[in-house]
Amino acid sequence: MKYMLIMRVTDEALAASQEIPFEQVIEAMGQYNESMMKAGVLLAGEGLADASEGFVVDFSSEEALVTDGPYGETKELFNGFWIIEVSSREEAAQWARRAPLGTGSFLEVRRVTEAEDFPADNEWIEKEAGWREELAQRSQG
């Protein structure tokens, strides 16, 4: 099973993180990532640029509206993610608990849907399987 660990922080946690030397943060994250690599569970992981560099596309009206960031409350934004492949929900929780995050930070952990979650005889599900294969070949080339 694949799970996405979505990193979120409060304003207080963000302020506290500014007090920690950046090199120390990188080392802690690097050690965490390395432990997941060695265990063979890490599929992907990225940090995200500040929300002020992003934008939101709002589909609540007839024409989609693009609004520059920052947007929303800090706790509503996510700052990075990991995608892991583990044998159970419990194992995903164990890895999430090990994340080097401080007070006021939290991880939202969500199972990534798989092809088996959808009807196999659907044209678009069949196409998506082909797209995944094509993407895998691209990443190897």
N, C-alpha and C positions, 0 to 999 in steps of 0.2 A: 504494500500500500504506500502511496505517496502522500505526504503531508507538506503543507506550506506553513512555515513559522513566520508570522508577520510581526515585525518589531514596531512597537508603539511606545511613546514616552509622554509624560506630563510636562508642563512648563517647568516644574520644580526639578524633575529628573534631568531635563535639558540643561538647566542652569548648573546643577551639580556636576554634570559631565564636563562642563567647561573648566571645572576646578582640577580635573585629572589630566596629567600630561598626555598629549595626543599619542606619544610613543607607547605609553602604557596601555591605552585603549586598543591600539593596533596590535600590540603583543597579545593581549587577552583574547581578542577576536581571532587572531591568527592561530593561537593554541586551540581554541574551540573548533575552528574550521579544520585544523589538522587532525584533531581527534575524530571528527566525523569522517574525514577522508580515510584515515587508517582503519576505521570500522567499516568502511564501504557503504555508508548510508547517504553521504552528501551527493546530490545531483546538481544543485545550482545554489547560488547565493550571491546577493549583491546588496551594496548599500546604495542609498538614493541621495541625490543632491537636495539641497534645501528647497522647501516648498515654494519659496519666493521665485525660484527658477521654473516652476511648473505652471500648469494651467488646468482648468476643469472644463469639460464639455458637458453642458447641461441640456438634456433632451426633454425638459418639461414643457417646452412650447413647440409650435409647429416647426420652427427652424432652430437647429442646434445653436446654442450660444456658447462662445468660448470666453472664459474669464481667466485673466492672469492670476497667479498665486501671489502671496500666500492666501489660502482659503481655509475656512473651517477652523475649529479649535485644534490646538496642538495634539491633544489626545485622539483626535479623529484621523490624524495623518499617520501614514506609516513611513518608517525611515530606512527600512531594508527588509530583506527576507532571505530565508533558506528554503530550499525544497529538498526534502529527505525521503528516502525509500526505506521503510522499516516493515517489520512483520505484523505490527499491531498498533492500536491506538495508544496502549500503555507504553510501548517503546517510544513512540513519538513524544509522549509526555515526559519520559525520562530524559530524552535529548533536550527538550525545551527547558526543563529545569536546570540544565547545566549551562545554559547561555550566560555569558559574563555581563549581565545587565544589572543595574543598580535599582535602588528603591525608587518607585515612581515609574519604572519601565515595566512593560508587560508584553507578552507574546500572545497573539491570537493564533491558534493552531487550527487549521482547516484541512480536511482530507481533500486531495485533488481527485476529481472524478476521473474514471477510467472508461475505456470503450465499453466494458461490461455493464456499466451503469445505464446504458442507452439501448434502444432496440437495434439489434444487429442488422435488420433488413431495411434500415432507413438509408436512402441514397446519400444524404449528407454525412452520416456516420461512416459509411463506406468510403466516401471521398476523404474524410478526415484521416482515416487510417493510411491512405495513400500519401497524404500530405505529410504525416508524421514520418513516414518512411523516407520521403524526399528530403525533409529537413535533416534527418539523421545522416543521410548520404552527403548533404551539403556540408555538415559540420565535420565530416571526416575528410572531405576533399580540400 
